Amino acid sequence: MAVHQKVIQTERKIRSAFIYLAETKGVDRMTVSDITKYAKINRSTFYAHYQDKFAMIDHFENQILTDIQDLMKNNLTDTMTYQDLSSGKPQTYPVVDKIIQYIDREFNLIRVLLGPKGDGQLEERVKQVLTEIIDADLFRLKGEMGMTKQIPANFAHEIIVSGLMSIIKVWLAEGNPESPKEISEIIMKTRYMSPFDILGVEE
């Protein structure tokens, strides 16, 4: 039990060091020496946990992606149901609430990884996961994965997925971010608003 607790404590130190250094130096410029110095651990201790800096980053990102995939796969019931916003606030989907709550719990780690000094590959990996889950839910709902025929599918996917990512990235970058509940409501509203609605242009 004592050994297990020590492992957990070391992981927390490495994680805290990574978040601090990613924000101050950037992912590309940080070194294992920087991490061990800030975490106050020996290099041998670091290498007992990770093969190198890149293995550490992969571990963090793979855990985030796995958690998001699990949340989406287990909470897709009642999604993609049209809502009329004229009646007031939209009803948020459980999957949206749970993912935003998860991001809130992992706020600092996800913020630095998706930030300007983070790992540019993570956003593309998250977008790919979102695309796959959306396609799966479309198939569940419609019996096919096709989106609107008005524009090519690659553009339709990008509009949906990039819109979600942009809201999350703005939230992560804010100094005084909105609550998870407010972000869930913003996401839901944007799913049912046209660009003219968002611009405040009346008919």
N, CA, C and O of each residue as an XYZ file, in Angstrom:
812
protein
N       0.831     -1.212      0.000
C       0.000      0.000      0.000
C       0.858      1.250      0.000
O       0.566      2.218     -0.702
N       1.936      1.220      0.806
C       2.829      2.372      0.888
C       3.525      2.613     -0.437
O       3.705      3.757     -0.854
N       3.926      1.508     -1.112
C       4.586      1.628     -2.412
C       3.632      2.215     -3.440
O       4.011      3.099     -4.209
N       2.392      1.726     -3.457
C       1.382      2.231     -4.381
C       1.138      3.725     -4.159
O       1.028      4.487     -5.120
N       1.055      4.135     -2.911
C       0.834      5.551     -2.591
C       2.012      6.400     -3.051
O       1.829      7.524     -3.517
N       3.210      5.864     -2.918
C       4.399      6.602     -3.361
C       4.396      6.789     -4.879
O       4.779      7.845     -5.381
N       3.965      5.761     -5.600
C       3.865      5.849     -7.058
C       2.880      6.942     -7.456
O       3.151      7.741     -8.352
N       1.741      6.966     -6.784
C       0.719      7.983     -7.070
C       1.264      9.386     -6.798
O       1.046     10.305     -7.588
N       1.963      9.547     -5.695
C       2.528     10.854     -5.351
C       3.559     11.300     -6.372
O       3.604     12.473     -6.742
N       4.390     10.364     -6.831
C       5.393     10.695     -7.843
C       4.716     11.104     -9.154
O       5.143     12.058     -9.805
N       3.656     10.375     -9.541
C       2.903     10.713    -10.753
C       2.333     12.125    -10.657
O       2.346     12.877    -11.632
N       1.839     12.474     -9.487
C       1.279     13.816     -9.293
C       2.353     14.879     -9.428
O       2.114     15.935    -10.013
N       3.546     14.606     -8.887
C       4.658     15.556     -8.992
C       5.074     15.749    -10.447
O       5.303     16.873    -10.893
N       5.169     14.653    -11.174
C       5.554     14.732    -12.590
C       4.496     15.491    -13.380
O       4.817     16.332    -14.220
N       3.253     15.188    -13.106
C       2.140     15.859    -13.797
C       2.135     17.352    -13.513
O       1.970     18.154    -14.432
N       2.312     17.740    -12.251
C       2.344     19.158    -11.879
C       3.517     19.870    -12.546
O       3.388     20.999    -13.019
N       4.671     19.185    -12.576
C       5.850     19.763    -13.222
C       5.593     19.957    -14.709
O       5.952     20.987    -15.280
N       4.972     18.967    -15.330
C       4.675     19.071    -16.756
C       3.758     20.259    -17.043
O       4.012     21.027    -17.971
N       2.705     20.413    -16.261
C       1.757     21.512    -16.482
C       2.454     22.859    -16.346
O       2.267     23.748    -17.176
N       3.250     23.006    -15.305
C       3.962     24.268    -15.093
C       4.928     24.555    -16.236
O       4.958     25.665    -16.767
N       5.710     23.564    -16.609
C       6.726     23.761    -17.650
C       6.114     23.932    -19.035
O       6.640     24.685    -19.855
N       5.009     23.240    -19.303
C       4.327     23.401    -20.586
C       3.821     24.824    -20.747
O       3.823     25.381    -21.844
N       3.390     25.397    -19.641
C       2.867     26.766    -19.678
C       3.979     27.797    -19.761
O       3.823     28.817    -20.431
N       5.100     27.549    -19.091
C       6.175     28.540    -19.033
C       7.202     28.376    -20.155
O       7.611     29.363    -20.767
N       7.620     27.139    -20.427
C       8.642     26.899    -21.444
C       8.061     26.362    -22.752
O       8.611     26.593    -23.829
N       6.956     25.654    -22.645
C       6.385     25.010    -23.817
C       6.787     23.549    -23.872
O       7.840     23.161    -23.367
N       5.938     22.743    -24.491
C       6.178     21.302    -24.574
C       7.475     20.989    -25.324
O       8.242     20.121    -24.908
N       7.714     21.694    -26.420
C       8.891     21.404    -27.240
C      10.196     21.707    -26.511
O      11.183     20.993    -26.687
N      10.209     22.749    -25.704
C      11.455     23.198    -25.088
C      11.750     22.549    -23.739
O      12.895     22.566    -23.287
N      10.751     21.986    -23.099
C      11.010     21.373    -21.796
C      11.833     20.101    -21.962
O      11.741     19.423    -22.985
N      12.626     19.785    -20.964
C      13.455     18.582    -20.979
C      13.136     17.716    -19.766
O      12.452     18.150    -18.839
N      13.641     16.490    -19.786
C      13.475     15.609    -18.634
C      14.161     16.220    -17.415
O      13.662     16.111    -16.295
N      15.304     16.864    -17.639
C      16.010     17.534    -16.533
C      15.147     18.620    -15.912
O      15.119     18.765    -14.690
N      14.438     19.387    -16.742
C      13.518     20.411    -16.230
C      12.443     19.765    -15.355
O      12.131     20.262    -14.272
N      11.893     18.679    -15.824
C      10.807     18.005    -15.108
C      11.289     17.473    -13.763
O      10.637     17.672    -12.738
N      12.430     16.798    -13.772
C      12.938     16.218    -12.518
C      13.328     17.304    -11.522
O      13.152     17.149    -10.314
N      13.856     18.396    -12.044
C      14.250     19.506    -11.163
C      13.023     20.121    -10.502
O      13.003     20.325     -9.288
N      12.001     20.415    -11.300
C      10.800     21.065    -10.761
C      10.015     20.110     -9.868
O       9.444     20.524     -8.859
N       9.988     18.823    -10.241
C       9.245     17.828     -9.454
C      10.013     17.371     -8.223
O       9.462     16.720     -7.336
N      11.305     17.724     -8.183
C      12.190     17.328     -7.070
C      12.270     15.811     -6.934
O      12.080     15.238     -5.861
N      12.565     15.185     -8.087
C      12.763     13.741     -8.119
C      14.053     13.446     -8.889
O      14.562     14.305     -9.608
N      14.574     12.235     -8.733
C      15.757     11.823     -9.473
C      15.380     11.444    -10.907
O      14.236     11.087    -11.187
N      16.363     11.527    -11.811
C      16.116     11.115    -13.192
C      15.712      9.637    -13.244
O      14.843      9.249    -14.026
N      16.344      8.832    -12.415
C      16.015      7.403    -12.402
C      14.560      7.172    -12.006
O      13.915      6.241    -12.489
N      14.050      8.028    -11.122
C      12.648      7.924    -10.715
C      11.738      8.249    -11.889
O      10.743      7.562    -12.120
N      12.081      9.297    -12.631
C      11.289      9.641    -13.823
C      11.269      8.487    -14.803
O      10.212      8.094    -15.297
N      12.458      7.939    -15.086
C      12.554      6.863    -16.081
C      11.926      5.555    -15.599
O      11.668      4.660    -16.405
N      11.684      5.440    -14.322
C      10.952      4.289    -13.806
C       9.469      4.380    -14.185
O       8.751      3.380    -14.201
N       9.034      5.608    -14.487
C       7.629      5.842    -14.853
C       7.440      5.973    -16.367
O       6.459      5.474    -16.919
N       8.383      6.644    -17.035
C       8.254      6.911    -18.458
C       9.583      6.705    -19.169
O      10.649      6.973    -18.615
N       9.501      6.227    -20.397
C      10.712      5.992    -21.175
C      11.420      7.301    -21.505
O      12.648      7.380    -21.480
N      10.624      8.333    -21.818
C      11.178      9.649    -22.120
C      10.051     10.680    -22.045
O       8.926     10.351    -21.668
N      10.357     11.919    -22.404
C       9.368     12.993    -22.349
C       8.168     12.696    -23.247
O       7.024     12.967    -22.882
N       8.438     12.145    -24.406
C       7.373     11.898    -25.378
C       6.433     10.786    -24.915
O       5.230     10.834    -25.170
N       6.987      9.796    -24.240
C       6.146      8.731    -23.678
C       5.241      9.295    -22.595
O       4.093      8.870    -22.461
N       5.745     10.244    -21.826
C       4.946     10.894    -20.791
C       3.778     11.663    -21.414
O       2.639     11.564    -20.957
N       4.079     12.425    -22.455
C       3.037     13.209    -23.130
C       1.999     12.272    -23.746
O       0.797     12.522    -23.649
N       2.462     11.197    -24.377
C       1.530     10.215    -24.955
C       0.626      9.624    -23.878
O      -0.566      9.418    -24.103
N       1.198      9.354    -22.714
C       0.406      8.806    -21.608
C      -0.713      9.761    -21.218
O      -1.862      9.346    -21.065
N      -0.381     11.045    -21.057
C      -1.387     12.039    -20.686
C      -2.472     12.131    -21.758
O      -3.663     12.128    -21.447
N      -2.056     12.211    -23.009
C      -3.016     12.405    -24.095
C      -3.867     11.164    -24.327
O      -5.070     11.274    -24.568
N      -3.257      9.986    -24.257
C      -4.015      8.756    -24.453
C      -5.073      8.578    -23.368
O      -6.169      8.086    -23.639
N      -4.748      8.976    -22.148
C      -5.718      8.879    -21.064
C      -6.893      9.813    -21.301
O      -8.044      9.439    -21.077
N      -6.605     11.031    -21.754
C      -7.665     12.000    -22.061
C      -8.560     11.465    -23.172
O      -9.785     11.502    -23.054
N      -7.967     10.974    -24.238
C      -8.737     10.465    -25.371
C      -9.577      9.247    -24.976
O     -10.732      9.126    -25.385
N      -9.002      8.363    -24.191
C      -9.735      7.172    -23.729
C     -10.921      7.580    -22.865
O     -12.020      7.048    -23.018
N     -10.696      8.523    -21.958
C     -11.778      8.984    -21.078
C     -12.906      9.628    -21.878
O     -14.080      9.384    -21.602
N     -12.554     10.454    -22.872
C     -13.571     11.116    -23.699
C     -14.343     10.089    -24.519
O     -15.566     10.169    -24.632
N     -13.623      9.122    -25.093
C     -14.296      8.067    -25.856
C     -15.286      7.294    -24.989
O     -16.411      7.025    -25.408
N     -14.859      6.944    -23.787
C     -15.731      6.190    -22.880
C     -16.967      7.002    -22.507
O     -18.077      6.471    -22.480
N     -16.776      8.282    -22.220
C     -17.903      9.138    -21.853
C     -18.895      9.260    -23.004
O     -20.107      9.231    -22.788
N     -18.386      9.395    -24.217
C     -19.280      9.549    -25.370
C     -20.017      8.253    -25.673
O     -21.221      8.263    -25.930
N     -19.294      7.137    -25.643
C     -19.926      5.860    -25.973
C     -21.000      5.467    -24.955
O     -21.979      4.807    -25.302
N     -20.811      5.874    -23.709
C     -21.731      5.464    -22.640
C     -22.856      6.457    -22.372
O     -23.720      6.204    -21.533
N     -22.851      7.599    -23.088
C     -23.843      8.637    -22.773
C     -24.450      9.275    -24.012
O     -24.763     10.466    -24.009
N     -24.620      8.486    -25.076
C     -25.153      9.053    -26.315
C     -26.676      8.997    -26.416
O     -27.247      9.490    -27.388
N     -27.331      8.410    -25.437
C     -28.789      8.303    -25.483
C     -29.436      9.688    -25.544
O     -29.044     10.601    -24.818
N     -30.427      9.827    -26.419
C     -31.219     11.060    -26.538
C     -30.430     12.236    -27.103
O     -30.833     13.386    -26.924
N     -29.318     11.973    -27.778
C     -28.634     13.074    -28.463
C     -29.224     13.256    -29.847
O     -29.990     12.423    -30.330
N     -28.853     14.359    -30.475
C     -29.286     14.678    -31.831
C     -30.799     14.765    -31.946
O     -31.374     14.314    -32.936
N     -31.435     15.330    -30.962
C     -32.869     15.598    -31.011
C     -33.054     17.097    -31.150
O     -32.554     17.861    -30.324
N     -33.769     17.532    -32.188
C     -33.893     18.966    -32.447
C     -34.632     19.658    -31.304
O     -35.577     19.114    -30.734
N     -34.174     20.879    -30.982
C     -34.815     21.668    -29.933
C     -35.087     23.073    -30.451
O     -34.269     23.651    -31.166
N     -36.214     23.601    -30.092
C     -36.598     24.958    -30.464
C     -36.142     25.914    -29.364
O     -36.635     25.851    -28.238
N     -35.199     26.799    -29.694
C     -34.637     27.693    -28.676
C     -35.573     28.835    -28.296
O     -35.325     29.537    -27.316
N     -36.645     29.028    -29.060
C     -37.547     30.138    -28.749
C     -38.243     29.945    -27.406
O     -38.749     30.900    -26.817
N     -38.264     28.713    -26.931
C     -38.925     28.432    -25.656
C     -38.012     28.686    -24.453
O     -38.448     28.549    -23.310
N     -36.757     29.052    -24.700
C     -35.823     29.343    -23.606
C     -34.544     28.552    -23.728
O     -34.099     28.259    -24.838
N     -33.942     28.199    -22.600
C     -32.673     27.477    -22.607
C     -32.864     26.064    -23.154
O     -33.872     25.415    -22.874
N     -31.898     25.595    -23.931
C     -32.010     24.228    -24.439
C     -31.739     23.208    -23.345
O     -31.053     23.495    -22.364
N     -32.275     22.040    -23.524
C     -31.970     20.934    -22.619
C     -30.612     20.370    -23.032
O     -30.424     20.006    -24.193
N     -29.673     20.293    -22.105
C     -28.341     19.810    -22.449
C     -28.324     18.288    -22.499
O     -29.013     17.618    -21.729
N     -27.533     17.759    -23.412
C     -27.379     16.316    -23.519
C     -26.497     15.819    -22.375
O     -25.539     16.499    -22.009
N     -26.794     14.657    -21.804
C     -25.936     14.097    -20.756
C     -24.475     13.970    -21.193
O     -23.561     14.220    -20.407
N     -24.263     13.575    -22.464
C     -22.886     13.407    -22.935
C     -22.129     14.723    -22.938
O     -20.937     14.749    -22.632
N     -22.804     15.821    -23.281
C     -22.159     17.140    -23.272
C     -21.808     17.533    -21.848
O     -20.695     17.982    -21.576
N     -22.766     17.363    -20.937
C     -22.518     17.702    -19.528
C     -21.327     16.921    -18.971
O     -20.460     17.484    -18.302
N     -21.297     15.632    -19.253
C     -20.260     14.784    -18.669
C     -18.872     15.096    -19.236
O     -17.884     15.077    -18.502
N     -18.797     15.379    -20.524
C     -17.500     15.710    -21.118
C     -16.997     17.055    -20.614
O     -15.811     17.204    -20.320
N     -17.888     18.033    -20.512
C     -17.478     19.345    -20.013
C     -17.070     19.245    -18.542
O     -16.113     19.896    -18.121
N     -17.775     18.449    -17.771
C     -17.394     18.238    -16.368
C     -16.026     17.558    -16.273
O     -15.224     17.879    -15.396
N     -15.774     16.624    -17.175
C     -14.466     15.947    -17.206
C     -13.357     16.943    -17.551
O     -12.308     16.950    -16.908
N     -13.583     17.774    -18.556
C     -12.582     18.782    -18.926
C     -12.330     19.731    -17.771
O     -11.197     20.157    -17.545
N     -13.386     20.065    -17.040
C     -13.237     20.943    -15.882
C     -12.352     20.294    -14.818
O     -11.535     20.972    -14.195
N     -12.509     18.986    -14.607
C     -11.678     18.280    -13.623
C     -10.223     18.217    -14.066
O      -9.315     18.268    -13.237
N     -10.003     18.108    -15.366
C      -8.640     18.015    -15.908
C      -8.231     19.337    -16.578
O      -7.430     19.354    -17.512
N      -8.792     20.423    -16.085
C      -8.711     21.718    -16.757
C      -7.272     22.124    -17.089
O      -6.967     22.426    -18.242
N      -6.392     22.133    -16.091
C      -5.032     22.641    -16.309
C      -4.234     21.783    -17.277
O      -3.498     22.306    -18.114
N      -4.379     20.468    -17.167
C      -3.644     19.586    -18.066
C      -4.123     19.753    -19.506
O      -3.307     19.901    -20.416
N      -5.429     19.731    -19.717
C      -5.973     19.869    -21.070
C      -5.676     21.260    -21.617
O      -5.416     21.422    -22.809
N      -5.716     22.257    -20.747
C      -5.444     23.641    -21.189
C      -4.046     23.776    -21.777
O      -3.879     24.360    -22.848
N      -3.034     23.238    -21.084
C      -1.668     23.390    -21.603
C      -1.434     22.522    -22.834
O      -0.694     22.918    -23.734
N      -2.052     21.346    -22.887
C      -1.863     20.476    -24.038
C      -2.499     21.052    -25.298
O      -1.956     20.896    -26.391
N      -3.649     21.717    -25.154
C      -4.333     22.311    -26.305
C      -3.914     23.749    -26.550
O      -4.312     24.346    -27.550
N      -3.119     24.315    -25.653
C      -2.707     25.710    -25.769
C      -1.623     25.928    -26.812
O      -1.138     24.971    -27.415
N      -1.238     27.194    -27.031
C      -0.243     27.539    -28.058
C       1.128     26.930    -27.834
O       1.893     26.778    -28.786
N       1.459     26.572    -26.585
C       2.757     25.951    -26.301
C       2.638     24.455    -26.067
O       3.585     23.805    -25.624
N       1.463     23.916    -26.371
C       1.220     22.501    -26.115
C       1.580     21.612    -27.287
O       2.510     21.904    -28.038
N       0.838     20.525    -27.439
C       1.078     19.550    -28.494
C       0.003     19.707    -29.562
O      -1.167     19.403    -29.326
N       0.403     20.183    -30.734
C      -0.558     20.442    -31.804
C      -1.285     19.199    -32.294
O      -2.330     19.303    -32.935
N      -0.735     18.012    -31.996
C      -1.360     16.779    -32.461
C      -2.606     16.408    -31.658
O      -3.485     15.706    -32.158
N      -2.679     16.884    -30.406
C      -3.803     16.466    -29.569
C      -5.133     16.944    -30.143
O      -6.099     16.181    -30.166
N      -5.200     18.182    -30.602
C      -6.460     18.691    -31.138
C      -6.947     17.838    -32.297
O      -8.133     17.517    -32.377
N      -6.041     17.467    -33.197
C      -6.440     16.637    -34.329
C      -6.901     15.262    -33.868
O      -7.829     14.694    -34.444
N      -6.263     14.726    -32.839
C      -6.656     13.417    -32.319
C      -8.041     13.485    -31.666
O      -8.852     12.573    -31.824
N      -8.305     14.575    -30.930
C      -9.622     14.752    -30.312
C     -10.689     14.907    -31.394
O     -11.765     14.317    -31.297
N     -10.391     15.698    -32.420
C     -11.342     15.904    -33.512
C     -11.659     14.589    -34.216
O     -12.800     14.357    -34.615
N     -10.653     13.726    -34.369
C     -10.884     12.438    -35.000
C     -11.810     11.568    -34.151
O     -12.696     10.892    -34.675
N     -11.595     11.594    -32.831
C     -12.459     10.835    -31.920
C     -13.890     11.365    -32.003
O     -14.837     10.582    -32.088
N     -14.052     12.688    -31.980
C     -15.388     13.284    -32.061
C     -16.070     12.913    -33.367
O     -17.261     12.600    -33.380
N     -15.328     12.945    -34.460
C     -15.889     12.601    -35.769
C     -16.380     11.159    -35.789
O     -17.475     10.879    -36.276
N     -15.573     10.249    -35.263
C     -15.954      8.830    -35.240
C     -17.201      8.589    -34.397
O     -18.077      7.808    -34.768
N     -17.266      9.277    -33.248
C     -18.429      9.088    -32.368
C     -19.682      9.695    -32.993
O     -20.762      9.112    -32.903
N     -19.548     10.861    -33.625
C     -20.689     11.498    -34.291
C     -21.213     10.604    -35.409
O     -22.422     10.433    -35.559
N     -20.296     10.035    -36.193
C     -20.711      9.130    -37.266
C     -21.448      7.913    -36.708
O     -22.453      7.471    -37.265
N     -20.936      7.381    -35.604
C     -21.582      6.220    -34.986
C     -22.981      6.575    -34.496
O     -23.907      5.772    -34.619
N     -23.137      7.769    -33.944
C     -24.445      8.184    -33.437
C     -25.400      8.463    -34.599
O     -26.595      8.187    -34.498
N     -24.878      9.008    -35.702
C     -25.709      9.215    -36.889
C     -26.234      7.879    -37.410
O     -27.396      7.765    -37.800
N     -25.364      6.875    -37.410
C     -25.776      5.553    -37.870
C     -26.857      4.983    -36.955
O     -27.814      4.364    -37.421
N     -26.694      5.198    -35.643
C     -27.704      4.734    -34.684
C     -29.031      5.438    -34.918
O     -30.093      4.828    -34.799
N     -28.968      6.740    -35.255
C     -30.176      7.544    -35.404
C     -30.848      7.340    -36.762
O     -32.068      7.204    -36.850
N     -30.017      7.319    -37.837
C     -30.558      7.330    -39.196
C     -30.348      6.030    -39.965
O     -30.936      5.838    -41.029
N     -29.512      5.138    -39.435
C     -29.197      3.933    -40.182
C     -28.123      4.148    -41.224
O     -27.815      3.245    -42.001
N     -27.551      5.338    -41.244
C     -26.450      5.672    -42.139
C     -25.634      6.794    -41.502
O     -26.103      7.470    -40.586
N     -24.401      6.986    -41.996
C     -23.533      8.009    -41.410
C     -23.501      9.293    -42.220
O     -22.756     10.215    -41.891
N     -24.306      9.363    -43.279
C     -24.294     10.548    -44.135
C     -24.842     11.772    -43.416
O     -25.782     11.683    -42.625
N     -24.228     12.928    -43.711
C     -24.706     14.185    -43.165
C     -25.502     14.900    -44.252
O     -25.989     14.242    -45.171
N     -25.651     16.210    -44.184
C     -26.409     16.946    -45.185
C     -25.820     16.746    -46.575
O     -24.607     16.609    -46.735
N     -26.686     16.732    -47.570
C     -26.225     16.623    -48.956
C     -25.989     18.002    -49.569
O     -25.610     18.114    -50.735
N     -26.215     19.055    -48.773
C     -26.051     20.412    -49.286
C     -24.580     20.791    -49.445
O     -24.236     21.605    -50.302
N     -23.714     20.205    -48.625
C     -22.276     20.471    -48.721
C     -21.526     19.149    -48.580
O     -22.068     18.200    -48.014
N     -20.274     19.063    -49.088
C     -19.519     17.812    -48.969
C     -19.343     17.393    -47.514
O     -19.261     18.231    -46.616
N     -19.286     16.065    -47.296
C     -19.234     15.519    -45.942
C     -18.020     16.006    -45.157
O     -18.127     16.251    -43.955
N     -16.853     16.152    -45.819
C     -15.661     16.595    -45.082
C     -15.830     18.006    -44.534
O     -15.334     18.311    -43.450
N     -16.527     18.871    -45.275
C     -16.793     20.223    -44.783
C     -17.813     20.199    -43.650
O     -17.676     20.926    -42.666
N     -18.833     19.361    -43.793
C     -19.869     19.262    -42.754
C     -19.269     18.779    -41.443
O     -19.562     19.323    -40.378
N     -18.428     17.756    -41.525
C     -17.758     17.255    -40.321
C     -16.907     18.349    -39.672
O     -16.932     18.529    -38.455
N     -16.160     19.070    -40.494
C     -15.261     20.091    -39.962
C     -16.037     21.206    -39.270
O     -15.613     21.695    -38.222
N     -17.160     21.609    -39.839
C     -17.985     22.668    -39.232
C     -18.470     22.243    -37.848
O     -18.386     23.013    -36.891
N     -18.972     21.029    -37.749
C     -19.495     20.534    -36.471
C     -18.388     20.370    -35.444
O     -18.481     20.894    -34.334
N     -17.340     19.642    -35.811
C     -16.290     19.289    -34.857
C     -15.439     20.492    -34.479
O     -15.126     20.685    -33.304
N     -15.062     21.306    -35.465
C     -14.235     22.482    -35.167
C     -14.995     23.492    -34.319
O     -14.406     24.184    -33.489
N     -16.311     23.573    -34.533
C     -17.114     24.471    -33.710
C     -17.081     24.072    -32.241
O     -16.953     24.921    -31.359
N     -17.197     22.774    -31.988
C     -17.115     22.282    -30.606
C     -15.734     22.549    -30.010
O     -15.622     23.017    -28.877
N     -14.688     22.250    -30.775
C     -13.325     22.447    -30.288
C     -13.041     23.915    -30.003
O     -12.371     24.238    -29.022
N     -13.541     24.802    -30.847
C     -13.290     26.238    -30.665
C     -13.897     26.753    -29.372
O     -13.270     27.538    -28.662
N     -15.116     26.316    -29.059
C     -15.755     26.727    -27.808
C     -14.934     26.254    -26.621
O     -14.704     27.012    -25.679
N     -14.493     25.012    -26.662
C     -13.706     24.452    -25.560
C     -12.375     25.187    -25.414
O     -11.950     25.470    -24.294
N     -11.712     25.501    -26.529
C     -10.414     26.176    -26.479
C     -10.538     27.604    -25.956
O      -9.672     28.069    -25.215
N     -11.600     28.297    -26.331
C     -11.828     29.639    -25.791
C     -12.040     29.563    -24.285
O     -11.498     30.371    -23.531
N     -12.828     28.590    -23.856
C     -13.083     28.383    -22.423
C     -11.786     28.108    -21.668
O     -11.544     28.689    -20.610
N     -10.959     27.227    -22.207
C      -9.699     26.880    -21.557
C      -8.745     28.070    -21.472
O      -7.963     28.181    -20.528
N      -8.813     28.947    -22.456
C      -7.864     30.068    -22.523
C      -8.264     31.252    -21.646
O      -7.449     32.143    -21.406
N      -9.497     31.271    -21.169
C      -9.976     32.417    -20.387
C      -9.375     32.431    -18.983
O      -9.134     31.389    -18.374
N      -9.142     33.657    -18.490
C      -8.614     33.802    -17.138
C      -9.658     33.556    -16.068
O      -9.339     33.105    -14.968
N     -10.907     33.853    -16.394
C     -12.008     33.664    -15.451
C     -13.119     32.903    -16.170
O     -14.146     33.479    -16.529
N     -12.905     31.609    -16.376
C     -13.805     30.839    -17.242
C     -15.206     30.657    -16.677
O     -15.432     30.703    -15.468
N     -16.140     30.449    -17.605
C     -17.515     30.148    -17.210
C     -17.580     28.790    -16.518
O     -16.649     27.989    -16.603
N     -18.667     28.551    -15.850
C     -18.860     27.265    -15.175
C     -19.122     26.182    -16.220
O     -19.520     26.488    -17.344
N     -18.900     24.920    -15.856
C     -19.221     23.834    -16.788
C     -20.666     23.890    -17.273
O     -20.940     23.625    -18.444
N     -21.585     24.233    -16.384
C     -23.005     24.316    -16.768
C     -23.216     25.377    -17.851
O     -23.965     25.159    -18.803
N     -22.552     26.523    -17.699
C     -22.695     27.594    -18.691
C     -22.114     27.179    -20.035
O     -22.687     27.492    -21.079
N     -20.979     26.476    -20.023
C     -20.368     26.028    -21.266
C     -21.240     24.994    -21.964
O     -21.375     25.016    -23.187
N     -21.836     24.086    -21.187
C     -22.750     23.098    -21.774
C     -23.909     23.788    -22.470
O     -24.319     23.384    -23.558
N     -24.440     24.839    -21.834
C     -25.562     25.575    -22.427
C     -25.136     26.311    -23.689
O     -25.892     26.363    -24.659
N     -23.929     26.884    -23.686
C     -23.422     27.570    -24.873
C     -23.280     26.588    -26.029
O     -23.684     26.880    -27.154
N     -22.707     25.430    -25.746
C     -22.545     24.409    -26.785
C     -23.901     24.003    -27.350
O     -24.067     23.912    -28.566
N     -24.867     23.758    -26.475
C     -26.186     23.335    -26.938
C     -26.856     24.417    -27.773
O     -27.468     24.120    -28.799
N     -26.744     25.667    -27.344
C     -27.350     26.759    -28.120
C     -26.756     26.844    -29.520
O     -27.482     27.005    -30.501
N     -25.435     26.734    -29.607
C     -24.784     26.864    -30.918
C     -25.126     25.714    -31.847
O     -24.984     25.842    -33.063
N     -25.578     24.580    -31.294
C     -25.956     23.463    -32.159
C     -27.240     23.742    -32.918
O     -27.511     23.101    -33.933
N     -28.053     24.713    -32.428
C     -29.353     24.975    -33.030
C     -29.494     26.408    -33.539
O     -30.593     26.839    -33.886
N     -28.385     27.145    -33.586
C     -28.417     28.525    -34.063
C     -27.697     28.626    -35.401
O     -26.651     28.011    -35.603
N     -28.265     29.404    -36.306
C     -27.596     29.657    -37.582
C     -26.555     30.763    -37.378
O     -26.597     31.459    -36.363
N     -25.624     30.938    -38.318
C     -24.687     32.058    -38.209
C     -25.380     33.408    -38.063
O     -24.888     34.286    -37.355
N     -26.531     33.580    -38.736
C     -27.281     34.844    -38.605
C     -27.793     35.016    -37.179
O     -27.774     36.122    -36.638
N     -28.251     33.923    -36.573
C     -28.701     33.990    -35.168
C     -27.549     34.404    -34.257
O     -27.710     35.259    -33.385
N     -26.395     33.794    -34.466
C     -25.229     34.090    -33.622
C     -24.770     35.527    -33.813
O     -24.342     36.175    -32.857
N     -24.856     36.031    -35.046
C     -24.461     37.424    -35.322
C     -25.499     38.432    -34.817
O     -25.236     39.634    -34.768
N     -26.670     37.934    -34.445
C     -27.720     38.835    -33.970
C     -28.436     39.563    -35.100
O     -29.034     40.619    -34.893
N     -28.366     38.980    -36.309
C     -29.038     39.576    -37.469
C     -30.446     39.033    -37.549
O     -30.648     37.825    -37.678
N     -31.422     39.925    -37.471
C     -32.814     39.506    -37.496
C     -33.297     39.332    -38.919
O     -32.734     39.891    -39.860
N     -34.357     38.543    -39.058
C     -34.927     38.307    -40.388
C     -35.519     39.592    -40.953
O     -36.046     39.592    -42.065
